[in-house]
Amino acid sequence: MKTSKSRILKIFQKEILHIIRGRMVPLLVVAPILQMLVFGYVVTTEIKHISIMVVDRSLSSYSRLLISKFSNVEYFDLKSVSNDKNDIQTALTKGDVKCVLSIPEDFEEKIKKGEKTSLQFITDGSNSNVGSAAINYGSIIIYNFSKEIFSDKMRQFGNIIGHIPDITIEERIWFNPELRSTDTMIPGIIGLILIIVTMVVASLSLVKEKEYGNIEQLIVTPIKPYELLLGKILPYIIIGLIDVVFITVAGILMFHVPFRGNILLLLALSLLAIFVNLGVGTLISTISSTQQQAMISAMFFMLPNMLLSGFIFPIKNMPQIIQYITYIMPLRYYVSILRGIFLKGLTFMELLPEVTALFIYALVVSILALKKFKKTVG
Amino acid sequence: MNTVSVKNLTKFYNKQKALDDISFDINTGEIFGIVGPDGAGKTTLLRILTGILEKTSGKISIMNFDIDKDCEKIKYHTGYMSQKFNLYPTLTVEENIKFFAGIFGVSQQEYNDRGEYLLNLTGLANFKTRQAKDLSGGMKQKLALISTLIHKPDVLILDEPTLGVDPVSRRDFWQILQEFSQKGTSIIVSTSYMDEAELCNKIILLFEGRIIIQGNPVEVKKIDSIVLELSSIVGTQHAVSLENIIETIKPFVVDLSFKGEKIRVILKKDGKEAFTKEFGKLFHINEISPSIEDVFMRAMQK
């Protein structure tokens, strides 16, 4: 047993030296942080500052009041106000604005008379996300505006008809009250980066031994396959855990992401995810004979995991069949765990379903990997 | 004592026969040469002996351990250096040696003694802290050799160790091998250099997976052929074209090759008289002792 441990240690030392001499430390520690910055700042699913033009043919106090509602929110950027209907065509076609609010001539007149009036809201549908967001925000503003006028009128008659019941929705979003997408993004990024530094890098490093013929030199020594595998992947387990801590701290400091859970629980469950990644990485290394092949296979694993884990796109919005497929994506469980710990402060028991799924995944993949690795090595 | 014993070894790759009924024994301290053209099965044979490949049938024992039962024990007694340089390029000379010492469980005390000795012997002592990737070809080979010798193997297996190494380094390398063989290490070495074959105690010629000649280099050369060296007589050399000469000589000889301005021919034992009679006027004819290369060329023609 003593010699076995010392052999694992030898492989471990060699791998660490290789990582340091190969100048991979900045790559494995700094690059993840940069990646987090990119995702944190760029990949935001909220849409704000939609450019808007208002065609105001009413030129009344009511129309000005309505325009002010649009110019006072961060969802819209009021680009211009015109009173010519023909401007709509040019502005939308040239792409100066994404949407246009058109106020009819008789707007104020009809409101004062208590008659029904309608506004025209035109959006550029070529970017459907922006278009539907604009309609959503726009209708909320107009609805509120109309409700204001309604209650003003009612107040005037309040003395005559008594109290008017009014039901309002008090919106409360828990765990991420401002619906900031960075808050949900950053925990997910940990999952993604772990895949890169553990699965991709470890499988490349294993394939390298094969590509350069080092494996052959090791087969003729008394080393056992599991000793070799353990010694090789141990450094990447450590680097993976360091990265988890780094990104967590950086996310809290730079993006003010809340961290409500237990850091030790996070690390323990991250270890589980690392095992899944390393298992898959090992399997990839056994079916690849060059680093290029390994890289491509790793991409095949990574991409669906990214898209189908709920990391970027909510699983609830996917077609039913695709939703079933998401169950075989290990990242799905890990992302739920990460968000649960970060945003909701969930405990081990509350995360049990995800943990169980991830644990089974880790177990199966590790056993398969060791078996397959034994076959290729010896 | 037999350190290595191989009996009726065969190897198939799918249906393709790679090795056919190979048998040989190697004694303590012997240098055993495996010679043959590319694709003859040299590397396959060595890879089976080291346990990298599995044989199809036959019996192999190394240091009295059966390779089927005690493959793991055998590994402590053998050292293998493959054709490709396969140490770790980013590790230094010393780190590479220590790595393999660690894998074999060599104690610190043993390492100190043996490591220093090997480094001095190979002249790598001054390059201990240099990364393996910055070594010259000859030095890389020596480093690989040290790494396979650090655990004191009884049997050293080398697959074309001097391929692409300069002549001076090659000579150094062989001196080291001879030193170890004198100390009792059995060495199995495959080579395509015929001058290296002459340095072995025993050689086999592999051709298409079969042993076609086996013995020590002196024995092997006692064959039923004679080798003649022909140099042209001044005046005739321009009269007859080279193609013509070759065409007329060919039916009489087993093999023909050029060496500088001379032509080397291998004849059957009884063929000299007839040959001299026919071509005595065209050439100066000199009988020379056959080299191993001649022996092999002759053997492969059969």
Chai-1 contact restraints between the chains, C-beta under 6 A:
chainA,res_idxA,chainB,res_idxB,connection_type,confidence,min_distance_angstrom,max_distance_angstrom,comment,restraint_id
A,T3,B,G105,contact,1.0,0.0,6.0,A-B,restraint_1
A,R7,B,I103,contact,1.0,0.0,6.0,A-B,restraint_2
A,K10,B,F99,contact,1.0,0.0,6.0,A-B,restraint_3
A,K10,B,G102,contact,1.0,0.0,6.0,A-B,restraint_4
A,K10,B,I103,contact,1.0,0.0,6.0,A-B,restraint_5
A,K14,B,F99,contact,1.0,0.0,6.0,A-B,restraint_6
A,H18,B,T90,contact,1.0,0.0,6.0,A-B,restraint_7
A,R21,B,T90,contact,1.0,0.0,6.0,A-B,restraint_8
A,G22,B,T90,contact,1.0,0.0,6.0,A-B,restraint_9
A,Y212,B,N86,contact,1.0,0.0,6.0,A-B,restraint_10
A,G213,B,K84,contact,1.0,0.0,6.0,A-B,restraint_11
A,G213,B,N86,contact,1.0,0.0,6.0,A-B,restraint_12
A,N214,B,N86,contact,1.0,0.0,6.0,A-B,restraint_13
A,E216,B,S82,contact,1.0,0.0,6.0,A-B,restraint_14
A,Q217,B,N86,contact,1.0,0.0,6.0,A-B,restraint_15
A,I219,B,I52,contact,1.0,0.0,6.0,A-B,restraint_16
A,V220,B,T50,contact,1.0,0.0,6.0,A-B,restraint_17
A,V220,B,Y80,contact,1.0,0.0,6.0,A-B,restraint_18
A,T221,B,I103,contact,1.0,0.0,6.0,A-B,restraint_19
A,P222,B,K75,contact,1.0,0.0,6.0,A-B,restraint_20
A,P222,B,Y76,contact,1.0,0.0,6.0,A-B,restraint_21
A,I223,B,I103,contact,1.0,0.0,6.0,A-B,restraint_22
